[in-house]
Amino acid sequence: MSSREGTVAAVGNPALLEGYRLAGAVLYPAAGAADVRAVWAGLPDSVCVVLLTPDAAAELGIELADPASPLTAVLPS
């Protein structure tokens, strides 16, 4: 069994992310395709899980299928 340590990031619409700060996630507010892609590309290597708002997940599409990407979960809308 391996142990992994890292950061949980939350990416997307700022209004939907605020509560996840209380759970320890680092917030990366992003509105629109360009912002979401810039945040995704700039995530630190220490990020192991990314919580995405539905709109952010829709913008990323194929990037989420990359096996080198962090584990992702789409938040309920």
ROKOL-277917 format. One record per atom (N, C-alpha, C, O, CB): y, z, x; residue in three letters; atom name. Coordinates in Angstrom, 2 decimals. Last residue first. Glycine has a CB too. Layout:
ROKOL-277917
   north      up    east code site
       Y       Z       X  ALA   CA
...
***
This chain:
ROKOL-277917
   north      up    east code site
   20.35   -9.21  -24.40  SER    N
   21.71   -9.56  -24.82  SER   CA
   22.15   -8.74  -26.01  SER    C
   23.28   -8.91  -26.49  SER    O
   21.80  -11.03  -25.15  SER   CB
   18.66   -7.54  -21.70  PRO    N
   18.74   -7.98  -23.11  PRO   CA
   20.18   -8.28  -23.49  PRO    C
   21.11   -7.67  -22.95  PRO    O
   18.14   -6.91  -24.06  PRO   CB
   18.59   -8.94  -18.40  LEU    N
   18.95   -7.87  -19.32  LEU   CA
   18.97   -8.39  -20.75  LEU    C
   19.25   -9.57  -20.98  LEU    O
   20.33   -7.27  -18.95  LEU   CB
   16.02  -10.13  -16.46  VAL    N
   17.14  -10.51  -17.30  VAL   CA
   17.36   -9.40  -18.33  VAL    C
   16.43   -8.99  -19.03  VAL    O
   16.89  -11.89  -18.00  VAL   CB
   15.22   -9.45  -13.13  ALA    N
   14.97   -9.13  -14.54  ALA   CA
   16.21   -9.50  -15.31  ALA    C
   17.33   -9.23  -14.88  ALA    O
   14.60   -7.60  -14.74  ALA   CB
   13.68  -10.35  -10.00  THR    N
   14.77  -10.38  -10.97  THR   CA
   14.28   -9.96  -12.35  THR    C
   13.10  -10.11  -12.69  THR    O
   15.39  -11.77  -11.03  THR   CB
   13.16   -9.82   -6.57  LEU    N
   12.63   -9.67   -7.92  LEU   CA
   13.80   -9.64   -8.88  LEU    C
   14.80   -8.97   -8.62  LEU    O
   11.75   -8.38   -8.04  LEU   CB
   14.86  -12.16   -4.36  PRO    N
   14.49  -10.81   -4.81  PRO   CA
   13.87  -10.86   -6.21  PRO    C
   14.03  -11.85   -6.93  PRO    O
   15.74   -9.88   -4.82  PRO   CB
   13.28  -15.17   -3.09  SER    N
   14.33  -14.46   -3.82  SER   CA
   13.88  -13.05   -4.16  SER    C
   12.69  -12.77   -4.25  SER    O
   14.70  -15.22   -5.09  SER   CB
   11.18  -16.53   -2.10  ALA    N
   11.91  -15.70   -1.14  ALA   CA
   13.02  -14.89   -1.82  ALA    C
   13.62  -14.02   -1.19  ALA    O
   12.50  -16.57   -0.04  ALA   CB
   10.29  -18.14   -4.17  PRO    N
    9.50  -16.95   -3.82  PRO   CA
   10.19  -16.02   -2.81  PRO    C
    9.82  -14.86   -2.69  PRO    O
    8.18  -17.37   -3.26  PRO   CB
   12.46  -19.29   -6.61  ASP    N
   12.23  -19.28   -5.17  ASP   CA
   11.46  -18.02   -4.79  ASP    C
   11.94  -16.92   -5.06  ASP    O
   13.57  -19.37   -4.38  ASP   CB
   13.24  -19.10   -9.22  ALA    N
   11.83  -19.41   -8.96  ALA   CA
   11.48  -19.39   -7.47  ALA    C
   10.30  -19.48   -7.12  ALA    O
   11.49  -20.76   -9.54  ALA   CB
   15.94  -18.78   -9.24  LEU    N
   15.13  -17.62   -9.60  LEU   CA
   13.65  -17.84   -9.31  LEU    C
   12.89  -16.88   -9.19  LEU    O
   15.32  -17.29  -11.06  LEU   CB
   16.96  -21.28   -8.80  GLU    N
   17.05  -20.30   -7.72  GLU   CA
   16.15  -19.09   -7.98  GLU    C
   15.66  -18.46   -7.04  GLU    O
   18.49  -19.84   -7.53  GLU   CB
   16.83  -22.60  -11.26  ILE    N
   15.79  -22.84  -10.26  ILE   CA
   15.81  -21.83   -9.11  ILE    C
   14.77  -21.55   -8.52  ILE    O
   15.94  -24.24   -9.70  ILE   CB
   19.02  -20.59  -12.90  GLY    N
   17.90  -21.49  -13.13  GLY   CA
   16.87  -21.52  -12.01  GLY    C
   16.12  -20.56  -11.84  GLY    O
   18.42  -22.86  -13.33  GLY   CB
   21.68  -19.60  -12.89  LEU    N
   20.90  -19.69  -11.66  LEU   CA
   19.69  -20.61  -11.78  LEU    C
   19.37  -21.33  -10.83  LEU    O
   20.45  -18.32  -11.24  LEU   CB
   22.69  -19.58  -15.48  GLU    N
   23.41  -20.33  -14.44  GLU   CA
   22.54  -20.54  -13.20  GLU    C
   22.67  -21.56  -12.52  GLU    O
   24.71  -19.61  -14.06  GLU   CB
   20.96  -17.86  -16.78  ALA    N
   21.00  -19.26  -17.19  ALA   CA
   21.69  -20.12  -16.14  ALA    C
   21.31  -21.27  -15.93  ALA    O
   21.72  -19.41  -18.53  ALA   CB
   21.65  -15.45  -15.57  ALA    N
   20.31  -16.00  -15.38  ALA   CA
   20.27  -17.48  -15.72  ALA    C
   19.63  -18.26  -15.03  ALA    O
   19.28  -15.24  -16.23  ALA   CB
   24.23  -15.11  -16.60  ALA    N
   24.04  -15.29  -15.16  ALA   CA
   22.67  -15.90  -14.87  ALA    C
   22.55  -16.77  -14.01  ALA    O
   24.18  -13.93  -14.43  ALA   CB
   23.67  -14.74  -19.33  ASP    N
   24.47  -15.90  -18.90  ASP   CA
   24.32  -16.16  -17.40  ASP    C
   24.29  -17.31  -16.98  ASP    O
   25.94  -15.68  -19.25  ASP   CB
   22.15  -12.34  -19.32  PRO    N
   21.56  -13.61  -19.77  PRO   CA
   22.35  -14.84  -19.30  PRO    C
   21.76  -15.85  -18.92  PRO    O
   21.46  -13.62  -21.27  PRO   CB
   22.57  -10.57  -16.22  THR    N
   22.93  -10.76  -17.61  THR   CA
   22.36  -12.12  -18.03  THR    C
   22.13  -12.97  -17.18  THR    O
   24.49  -10.67  -17.83  THR   CB
   20.05   -9.31  -14.08  LEU    N
   20.95  -10.41  -14.43  LEU   CA
   21.30  -10.36  -15.91  LEU    C
   20.43  -10.14  -16.75  LEU    O
   20.33  -11.76  -14.08  LEU   CB
   19.22   -7.33  -11.40  LEU    N
   19.33   -7.34  -12.86  LEU   CA
   20.38   -8.39  -13.21  LEU    C
   21.50   -8.34  -12.68  LEU    O
   19.71   -5.91  -13.44  LEU   CB
   17.22   -7.62   -8.65  VAL    N
   18.49   -8.06   -9.24  VAL   CA
   18.35   -8.06  -10.75  VAL    C
   17.46   -8.71  -11.31  VAL    O
   18.89   -9.48   -8.72  VAL   CB
   15.90   -5.91   -5.88  VAL    N
   15.80   -6.18   -7.31  VAL   CA
   17.18   -6.58   -7.82  VAL    C
   18.19   -5.96   -7.46  VAL    O
   15.25   -4.93   -8.08  VAL   CB
   16.63   -5.73   -3.24  CYS    N
   15.23   -6.06   -3.52  CYS   CA
   14.99   -6.35   -5.01  CYS    C
   13.99   -6.96   -5.36  CYS    O
   14.33   -4.91   -3.07  CYS   CB
   19.05   -6.08   -0.81  VAL    N
   18.80   -6.14   -2.25  VAL   CA
   17.36   -6.56   -2.50  VAL    C
   16.92   -7.61   -2.04  VAL    O
   19.79   -7.12   -2.95  VAL   CB
   19.43   -6.38    1.89  SER    N
   18.88   -5.10    1.44  SER   CA
   18.58   -5.08   -0.06  SER    C
   17.93   -4.15   -0.54  SER    O
   19.85   -3.98    1.77  SER   CB
   20.77   -8.71    2.34  ASP    N
   19.31   -8.72    2.52  ASP   CA
   18.66   -7.44    2.02  ASP    C
   17.46   -7.42    1.75  ASP    O
   18.97   -8.93    3.98  ASP   CB
   23.35   -9.10   -0.18  PRO    N
   22.83   -8.58    1.09  PRO   CA
   21.31   -8.62    1.14  PRO    C
   20.64   -8.58    0.11  PRO    O
   23.32   -7.15    1.32  PRO   CB
   24.33  -12.12   -1.74  LEU    N
   23.68  -10.81   -1.87  LEU   CA
   23.15  -10.36   -0.51  LEU    C
   22.56  -11.16    0.23  LEU    O
   22.52  -10.88   -2.92  LEU   CB
   25.53  -14.62   -1.71  GLY    N
   26.05  -13.60   -0.82  GLY   CA
   25.40  -12.23   -0.95  GLY    C
   25.86  -11.27   -0.33  GLY    O
   27.49  -13.46   -1.06  GLY   CB
   24.32  -16.14   -3.65  ALA    N
   24.20  -16.59   -2.25  ALA   CA
   24.64  -15.50   -1.27  ALA    C
   24.18  -15.46   -0.13  ALA    O
   25.05  -17.85   -2.03  ALA   CB
   25.18  -14.69   -5.90  TRP    N
   23.75  -14.81   -5.59  TRP   CA
   23.57  -15.16   -4.11  TRP    C
   22.76  -14.55   -3.42  TRP    O
   23.09  -15.89   -6.48  TRP   CB
   27.96  -15.13   -5.81  VAL    N
   27.43  -13.77   -5.70  VAL   CA
   25.97  -13.83   -5.27  VAL    C
   25.56  -13.09   -4.37  VAL    O
   27.58  -13.01   -7.04  VAL   CB
   28.00  -17.91   -6.17  ALA    N
   28.58  -17.32   -4.97  ALA   CA
   28.05  -15.90   -4.74  ALA    C
   27.72  -15.53   -3.62  ALA    O
   30.11  -17.29   -5.07  ALA   CB
   26.85  -18.16   -8.72  ARG    N
   26.19  -18.77   -7.56  ARG   CA
   26.72  -18.19   -6.24  ARG    C
   25.95  -18.00   -5.30  ARG    O
   26.39  -20.29   -7.57  ARG   CB
   28.78  -16.82  -10.26  VAL    N
   27.39  -16.36  -10.24  VAL   CA
   26.68  -16.90   -9.00  VAL    C
   25.97  -16.16   -8.32  VAL    O
   26.65  -16.79  -11.53  VAL   CB
   31.10  -18.39   -9.82  ASP    N
   31.06  -16.98   -9.43  ASP   CA
   29.62  -16.48   -9.29  ASP    C
   29.29  -15.81   -8.31  ASP    O
   31.81  -16.12  -10.45  ASP   CB
   30.28  -20.86  -10.94  ALA    N
   30.68  -20.77   -9.53  ALA   CA
   30.62  -19.34   -9.02  ALA    C
   30.14  -19.09   -7.92  ALA    O
   32.10  -21.33   -9.34  ALA   CB
   29.71  -20.22  -13.67  ALA    N
   28.69  -20.72  -12.76  ALA   CA
   29.06  -20.54  -11.30  ALA    C
   28.23  -20.11  -10.50  ALA    O
   28.42  -22.18  -13.03  ALA   CB
   31.13  -17.16  -14.98  GLY    N
   31.07  -18.59  -14.76  GLY   CA
   30.10  -18.97  -13.66  GLY    C
   29.73  -18.15  -12.83  GLY    O
   32.43  -19.11  -14.43  GLY   CB
   31.76  -14.20  -13.46  ALA    N
   31.98  -14.93  -14.70  ALA   CA
   31.99  -16.42  -14.38  ALA    C
   32.81  -16.87  -13.57  ALA    O
   33.31  -14.50  -15.41  ALA   CB
   30.47  -11.24  -12.18  ALA    N
   30.62  -12.68  -11.99  ALA   CA
   30.76  -13.34  -13.34  ALA    C
   29.98  -13.08  -14.26  ALA    O
   29.42  -13.27  -11.21  ALA   CB
   30.11   -8.19  -10.41  PRO    N
   30.64   -8.91  -11.57  PRO   CA
   30.84  -10.39  -11.25  PRO    C
   31.33  -10.73  -10.17  PRO    O
   31.96   -8.28  -12.04  PRO   CB
   27.83   -6.48   -9.23  TYR    N
   28.42   -7.71   -8.72  TYR   CA
   28.91   -8.51   -9.92  TYR    C
   28.21   -9.41  -10.40  TYR    O
   27.38   -8.54   -7.86  TYR   CB
   27.05   -3.10   -8.62  LEU    N
   27.52   -4.13   -9.55  LEU   CA
   28.17   -5.28   -8.81  LEU    C
   28.97   -5.09   -7.88  LEU    O
   28.49   -3.53  -10.55  LEU   CB
   24.15   -1.50   -7.79  VAL    N
   25.41   -1.98   -7.23  VAL   CA
   25.84   -3.16   -8.08  VAL    C
   25.08   -4.12   -8.25  VAL    O
   25.27   -2.38   -5.70  VAL   CB
   22.62    1.08   -9.73  ALA    N
   22.73   -0.33   -9.34  ALA   CA
   24.11   -0.59   -8.73  ALA    C
   25.10    0.03   -9.12  ALA    O
   22.49   -1.25  -10.56  ALA   CB
   22.41    3.67  -10.71  GLY    N
   22.36    3.46   -9.27  GLY   CA
   22.44    2.02   -8.81  GLY    C
   22.34    1.76   -7.61  GLY    O
   21.13    4.02   -8.75  GLY   CB
   22.87    4.17  -13.29  ALA    N
   21.46    4.20  -12.88  ALA   CA
   21.30    3.89  -11.39  ALA    C
   20.18    3.87  -10.88  ALA    O
   20.65    3.19  -13.71  ALA   CB
   25.56    3.73  -13.50  LEU    N
   25.07    5.10  -13.67  LEU   CA
   23.63    5.26  -13.23  LEU    C
   23.20    6.34  -12.84  LEU    O
   25.21    5.54  -15.12  LEU   CB
   25.63    0.98  -13.39  ARG    N
   26.15    1.73  -12.25  ARG   CA
   25.63    3.18  -12.30  ARG    C
   25.31    3.77  -11.26  ARG    O
   27.71    1.71  -12.23  ARG   CB
   24.91    0.17  -15.88  TYR    N
   23.88    0.14  -14.84  TYR   CA
   24.34    0.81  -13.54  TYR    C
   23.52    1.15  -12.70  TYR    O
   23.46   -1.29  -14.55  TYR   CB
   27.19    0.14  -17.46  GLY    N
   26.23    1.22  -17.63  GLY   CA
   25.18    1.28  -16.52  GLY    C
   24.62    2.35  -16.26  GLY    O
   25.54    1.09  -18.95  GLY   CB
   28.46   -2.35  -16.68  GLU    N
   29.00   -1.04  -16.33  GLU   CA
   28.00    0.11  -16.43  GLU    C
   27.97    0.97  -15.56  GLU    O
   30.17   -0.73  -17.21  GLU   CB
   27.61   -4.90  -17.52  LEU    N
   27.01   -4.26  -16.35  LEU   CA
   27.35   -2.79  -16.17  LEU    C
   26.58   -2.05  -15.56  LEU    O
   27.43   -4.98  -15.15  LEU   CB
   28.95   -6.15  -19.54  LEU    N
   27.56   -5.79  -19.79  LEU   CA
   26.94   -4.98  -18.65  LEU    C
   25.85   -4.43  -18.82  LEU    O
   26.74   -7.04  -20.01  LEU   CB
   31.44   -6.73  -18.49  ALA    N
   31.37   -5.85  -19.67  ALA   CA
   29.96   -5.38  -19.95  ALA    C
   29.77   -4.32  -20.54  ALA    O
   31.92   -6.57  -20.89  ALA   CB
   30.91   -8.61  -16.42  PRO    N
   31.29   -7.22  -16.11  PRO   CA
   31.15   -6.26  -17.30  PRO    C
   30.79   -5.10  -17.12  PRO    O
   32.70   -7.19  -15.62  PRO   CB
   28.20  -10.76  -16.33  ASN    N
   29.36  -10.39  -17.14  ASN   CA
   29.70   -8.91  -16.92  ASN    C
   28.88   -8.04  -17.22  ASN    O
   29.10  -10.67  -18.63  ASN   CB
   26.53  -10.42  -13.15  GLY    N
   26.89  -11.12  -14.38  GLY   CA
   28.15  -10.60  -15.02  GLY    C
   29.04  -10.07  -14.36  GLY    O
   25.78  -11.03  -15.36  GLY   CB
   24.08   -8.37  -11.67  VAL    N
   24.96   -9.54  -11.54  VAL   CA
   25.26  -10.12  -12.91  VAL    C
   24.36  -10.30  -13.73  VAL    O
   24.33  -10.61  -10.63  VAL   CB
   23.16   -5.61   -9.88  ALA    N
   23.34   -6.09  -11.25  ALA   CA
   24.41   -7.17  -11.19  ALA    C
   25.53   -6.92  -10.73  ALA    O
   23.73   -4.92  -12.24  ALA   CB
   20.70   -4.58   -7.51  ALA    N
   21.98   -5.22   -7.81  ALA   CA
   21.98   -5.63   -9.28  ALA    C
   20.94   -5.95   -9.85  ALA    O
   22.23   -6.47   -6.90  ALA   CB
   19.27   -2.03   -5.72  VAL    N
   19.20   -2.75   -6.99  VAL   CA
   20.60   -3.28   -7.26  VAL    C
   21.58   -2.53   -7.24  VAL    O
   18.69   -1.82   -8.17  VAL   CB
   18.15   -2.00   -2.34  THR    N
   19.20   -1.82   -3.33  THR   CA
   18.86   -2.59   -4.60  THR    C
   18.24   -3.65   -4.55  THR    O
   20.55   -2.27   -2.77  THR   CB
   15.29   -0.46   -0.82  GLY    N
   16.35   -1.44   -0.96  GLY   CA
   17.28   -1.08   -2.09  GLY    C
   17.19   -0.01   -2.69  GLY    O
   15.77   -2.83   -1.18  GLY   CB
   12.08   -0.20    0.54  GLU    N
   13.32    0.43    0.17  GLU   CA
   14.38   -0.64    0.07  GLU    C
   14.34   -1.63    0.80  GLU    O
   13.73    1.53    1.19  GLU   CB
    8.65   -0.09    0.03  ARG    N
    9.85   -0.90    0.20  ARG   CA
   11.05   -0.09   -0.24  ARG    C
   11.02    0.60   -1.25  ARG    O
    9.77   -2.22   -0.59  ARG   CB
    5.50    0.40    1.34  SER    N
    6.65    1.02    0.70  SER   CA
    7.86    0.17    1.03  SER    C
    8.06   -0.23    2.18  SER    O
    6.85    2.51    1.18  SER   CB
    2.23   -0.80    0.53  SER    N
    3.46   -0.84    1.31  SER   CA
    4.56   -0.11    0.58  SER    C
    4.56   -0.02   -0.65  SER    O
    3.88   -2.29    1.61  SER   CB
   -1.17    0.00    0.85  MET    N
    0.00    0.00    0.00  MET   CA
    1.23    0.00    0.89  MET    C
    1.27    0.71    1.90  MET    O
    0.00    1.22   -0.97  MET   CB
***
